[in-house]
């Protein structure tokens, strides 16, 4: 088994050390904690966040704005692509 050296802040070390059980190594603690996290299916988090109306408007408004910008960029890119094809007769370089 290989080993890696990691750096922890003093606070992180104290927290990790406080989670150690009798006879456990730090490796055992990390593996135990990670295995608990990995066992939860994503669906277990569904509905866990209850957002306010204000948060909902902000989040979905932001998403809508990003989609609008993306669609605008796609249209611009498509127009540029078409104009390049027309400029070169649609045959590409060196034909």
N, C-alpha and C positions, 0 to 999 in steps of 0.2 A: 504494500500500500504506500502510495506517495504522500508527501506532505507539502503544504503551502504555508507561507508566512503571510499574515494579514496584519494591518494596523487598525487599532480601535482607539477611540478617544477614551479618556479615563472614565467618563460617564457610561459609555457603552460597555466598557469592561466591567464596571461595577454592576450594571444591570444584568449582563450575561452571567457573571459570577453568582449573583443572587438567585438565579434560576437553576443553578447546579444542584443536583441531588447527591446524596451520599454515594461515593464511589463512581460518580460520573466524571468523565473528562469533558473539556470544552467541546471537543468534537461530538461527543454524545449529546450534549445540550443542543448544539446547532442542528444536528440531525433530527433530534426529537422535535424541536420547534418547527423545523421545515416540513417534517412529515405531517404535522397537524394542519399546517396551512395548505399543503398540497391535496389533502383529502377532501376538502370542501368543493363540491361542484359549483360551477358558476351560477347555476339556477338558484342556489341557496341565498344569493344576494339580491334576487329579484324582489323589488318592492321595498327594499331596506331603506332607501333614501326617499323621504317624504319632502318634496320641494314645495316651496311657497309659490303662489301665483307669479310673484315678481321674478323669482329664480327661473321659473318655466319660461316666461316671456324673454328673459335675458338669454337663456341657453338656446331656445329655438329660434329667437331672432338672430343670434350669432350664426347658427347653422344655416339659416335661410340666406344670410348675407354672404357666407362663404360659398354656397351653391350658386348664388347670383354671379359672384365674381368668377367662379370656375366656368360657368356657362358663357360668360362674356369672353373669357380668354379662349375658350374652345372656338367660338365664332370668329374671333380675330385670327386665330391660328389657321382655321379652315380657309378664311379669305386670303391670307398670305400664301397658303399652300396652293390655292387655285390660281392666284396671280402669278406665282412662280412658274406653274405648269403652262399657263398661257404665254408668258414671256419667252419660254424656251420651246414652245410648240408641243409641250408635253412629252418630248422625246428624251430629255435628260442631257447631261453633258457629253460632248464628244460624239454625238451620233450623226 
